[in-house]
């Protein structure tokens, strides 16, 4: 029977992708399966980055319906909580059917039931914490994990030290091989990165200053799927020069992400662990 590693959680386009690259180098005979959310947004049908692109890499993607306890009361708070028991039952079925040799979780609410189900079936679990402050999902998963990989020593205080090992934050081979722009005379470029799901705060603020930015800079704008059509409409109203300078996109293949990093002089982004690791790599 072929060995199998099951990966779950968020950060699919960064740390999870970097891990997949390394596994395929060192363990060519292992099958890789990814379990993730059915939608990028609660209450909506927005495809996730991993659901969109992992199948192109030959990775089987399994959707899991999982609710979460939201920090703010919204229309979707009660329906989301109601899905939690269903998610755990589905996780038990997935682990029973797939029978992986090991499970690796990168955090996020969709990963918790998979981690718990894996422990019930006595399957080894490794979780990876990217940030210095532990998220709620990883704090819960930490109780069931056999080993906890940390990006930073500051995270040690949140987990049992006997389980922990500090390994840093993996980046993809493409990002690690990034070089500075080849031509110094090229127009300065700005990368606006709101993550694969998009950042409402960043998008709203960029929208206000976008007409000025595109007059002086090339702007690469990761809008997220939900806001992409809005910014395409804004671009259609620009003059020829500004259109040439403005490049909005909803998602980008993880193997092509490095091209935007490599082509940019400035980055406007949330200070997420992965984007910080990629920019200082």
C-alpha positions in Angstrom: 0.0 0.0 0.0 1.3 3.5 -0.9 2.3 5.7 2.0 0.1 8.8 2.4 0.4 12.2 4.0 -2.7 14.2 4.7 -2.3 18.0 4.9 -5.0 20.3 6.2 -5.6 23.9 7.3 -4.7 27.2 5.9 -1.7 28.8 4.3 -1.9 26.5 1.3 -0.2 28.9 -1.1 2.8 29.4 1.1 3.9 27.0 3.9 1.8 24.0 2.7 3.0 24.4 -0.8 6.6 24.6 0.3 6.1 21.4 2.3 4.6 19.7 -0.7 7.6 20.6 -2.8 10.0 19.1 -0.2 8.0 15.9 0.2 8.0 15.3 -3.6 11.8 15.7 -3.6 12.5 13.4 -0.6 9.5 10.9 -0.8 8.6 10.5 -4.4 6.5 7.4 -3.6 4.2 9.2 -1.1 0.7 10.2 -2.0 -0.4 13.7 -0.9 -4.0 14.5 0.0 -5.2 18.0 1.1 -8.3 18.5 3.2 -9.6 22.1 3.3 -12.6 24.3 3.5 -15.4 24.1 0.9 -15.4 27.9 0.6 -13.0 30.8 1.4 -15.8 32.9 2.9 -18.4 31.8 5.5 -21.8 31.8 3.9 -20.5 32.1 0.4 -19.4 29.9 -2.5 -15.9 31.4 -3.0 -13.3 28.9 -4.2 -10.1 28.6 -2.1 -6.6 28.9 -3.5 -5.9 25.3 -2.6 -9.2 24.0 -4.1 -8.4 25.9 -7.3 -4.8 25.0 -7.9 -3.8 21.9 -6.0 -5.5 19.5 -8.4 -3.3 21.0 -11.1 -0.3 19.7 -9.1 -1.9 16.2 -8.9 -3.0 16.6 -5.3 -6.3 15.2 -4.4 -8.4 17.9 -2.7 -11.1 16.9 -0.2 -13.7 19.5 0.9 -14.8 19.5 4.5 -17.8 21.4 5.8 -16.8 23.0 9.0 -18.2 25.8 11.1 -16.3 28.1 13.5 -16.9 30.3 16.5 -16.7 33.8 15.1 -15.3 36.7 17.2 -18.1 39.0 16.0 -21.8 38.4 15.8 -23.0 38.2 12.2 -25.8 36.7 10.3 -23.7 33.5 9.8 -22.7 33.1 13.4 -25.4 30.6 14.4 -25.4 28.6 11.1 -21.6 28.4 11.4 -21.7 27.0 14.9 -24.4 24.5 13.9 -22.0 23.0 11.2 -19.3 22.1 13.8 -20.8 18.7 14.7 -21.2 17.8 11.1 -17.6 18.8 10.4 -16.4 16.4 13.1 -18.4 13.5 11.7 -17.1 14.2 8.3 -13.5 14.4 9.6 -13.9 11.0 11.2 -15.1 9.5 7.9 -12.3 11.1 6.0 -9.6 9.8 8.3 -11.2 6.3 8.4 -11.4 6.2 4.6 -8.0 7.7 3.8 -6.0 6.0 6.5 -3.0 8.4 6.2 0.4 7.6 7.7 0.7 11.1 9.1 -1.4 14.3 9.3 0.2 17.8 9.0 -1.9 20.8 10.0 -1.2 24.4 9.2 -3.9 25.8 11.5 -7.3 27.3 10.8 -10.7 26.2 11.9 -11.2 23.6 9.2 -8.1 21.7 10.5 -9.3 21.1 14.0 -11.7 18.3 13.4 -9.2 16.5 11.2 -6.6 16.7 14.0 -9.0 15.4 16.6 -10.2 12.6 14.3 -6.6 11.6 13.6 -5.8 11.3 17.3 -8.9 9.1 17.8 -7.6 6.7 15.1 -4.0 6.9 16.6 -2.5 8.6 13.5 0.5 10.8 14.1 -0.2 14.5 14.0 2.2 17.4 13.3 1.0 21.0 13.5 2.9 24.0 12.3 2.6 27.5 13.9 3.6 30.4 11.6 3.0 33.3 13.9 4.6 34.4 17.2 1.1 34.6 18.8 -0.7 31.2 18.6 -4.1 31.1 16.9 -7.1 29.5 18.6 -7.3 26.6 16.2 -3.6 25.6 16.8 -3.9 26.1 20.5 -6.7 23.5 20.5 -4.9 21.3 18.0 -1.8 21.4 20.2 -3.4 19.2 22.8 -3.8 16.4 20.2 -0.5 16.9 18.3 2.4 14.6 18.6 4.9 17.2 17.4 4.5 21.0 17.1 6.8 22.8 14.6 7.3 26.5 15.3 8.5 29.3 13.1 9.6 31.5 16.1 10.9 30.9 19.6 8.4 33.4 20.9 5.7 30.8 20.3 7.2 28.3 22.8 5.2 29.8 25.7 1.9 28.8 24.1 2.6 25.0 23.8 4.1 22.1 25.7 7.8 22.5 25.2 8.4 18.8 25.1 6.4 18.6 21.9 8.0 21.7 20.2 10.8 22.2 17.7 11.7 25.5 16.2 12.2 25.1 12.4 11.4 28.5 10.9 8.8 29.3 8.3 9.2 27.3 5.1 9.0 29.2 1.8 8.7 27.8 -1.7 11.6 27.1 -4.0 10.4 29.8 -6.4 10.3 32.5 -3.7 13.7 31.4 -2.2 15.2 31.9 -5.7 13.8 35.4 -6.2 16.2 38.0 -7.6 16.0 41.7 -7.7 14.6 43.4 -10.9 17.0 43.0 -13.8 16.7 46.5 -15.1 17.1 49.5 -12.9 15.4 51.8 -15.4 12.1 50.0 -15.2 9.2 51.9 -13.7 8.9 51.3 -9.9 6.2 48.8 -9.1 4.0 48.2 -6.1 2.5 44.9 -5.0 -0.8 45.2 -3.1 -1.2 41.9 -1.4 -4.4 41.2 0.5 -4.0 37.4 0.6 -5.8 34.8 -1.5 -9.1 35.7 0.2 -8.5 39.4 -0.2 -8.4 42.1 2.4 -11.4 44.5 2.7 -9.4 47.1 4.6 -6.6 47.2 2.1 -8.9 47.1 -0.9 -11.0 50.0 0.4 -8.0 52.2 1.1 -6.3 51.3 -2.1 -9.4 52.2 -4.1 -9.2 55.8 -2.8 -5.7 56.4 -3.9 -5.5 54.1 -6.9 -5.9 56.9 -9.5 -2.8 58.6 -8.1 -0.8 55.4 -7.8 -1.2 54.2 -11.4 0.0 57.6 -12.7 3.5 57.0 -11.2 3.8 53.3 -10.5 3.0 49.9 -12.0 0.5 48.4 -9.5 0.0 44.6 -9.1 -3.1 44.2 -7.0 -4.2 40.9 -5.5 -7.8 41.7 -4.9 -9.2 38.4 -3.8 -12.1 36.7 -5.6 -14.9 38.6 -4.1 -13.6 42.1 -5.0 -12.0 41.3 -8.4 -14.9 42.3 -10.6 -15.1 45.7 -8.8 -11.5 46.5 -9.6 -11.8 45.3 -13.1 -14.6 47.8 -13.5 -12.4 50.5 -12.0 -9.7 49.6 -14.5 -12.0 49.8 -17.4 -12.6 53.5 -16.6 -8.9 54.4 -16.7 -7.1 56.0 -19.5 -4.7 54.0 -21.7 -1.6 54.8 -19.7 -3.2 54.0 -16.3 -4.6 50.8 -17.7 -1.2 49.7 -18.7 0.1 50.3 -15.2 -2.7 48.6 -13.3 -2.8 44.8 -13.1 -5.5 43.4 -10.7 -5.9 39.7 -10.2 -8.1 37.6 -7.9 -5.8 34.6 -7.2 -2.4 33.5 -8.5 -0.9 30.1 -8.8 1.5 29.4 -5.9 4.2 28.5 -8.4 3.9 32.0 -10.1 3.6 34.1 -6.9 7.3 34.8 -6.9 7.0 36.7 -10.2 5.1 39.5 -8.4 7.5 39.6 -5.5 10.4 39.7 -7.9 8.9 42.5 -10.0 8.0 44.8 -7.2 9.9 47.5 -5.4 7.3 48.1 -2.6 4.8 45.9 -1.0 1.5 46.9 0.7 0.2 44.1 2.8 -1.0 42.8 6.1 1.9 41.8 8.3 1.1 38.1 8.0 3.8 35.6 9.0 4.1 34.2 5.5 4.3 37.4 3.5 6.9 38.7 5.9 8.9 35.5 5.6 8.7 35.7 1.8 9.7 39.4 1.5 12.8 39.0 3.8 13.8 35.7 2.3 
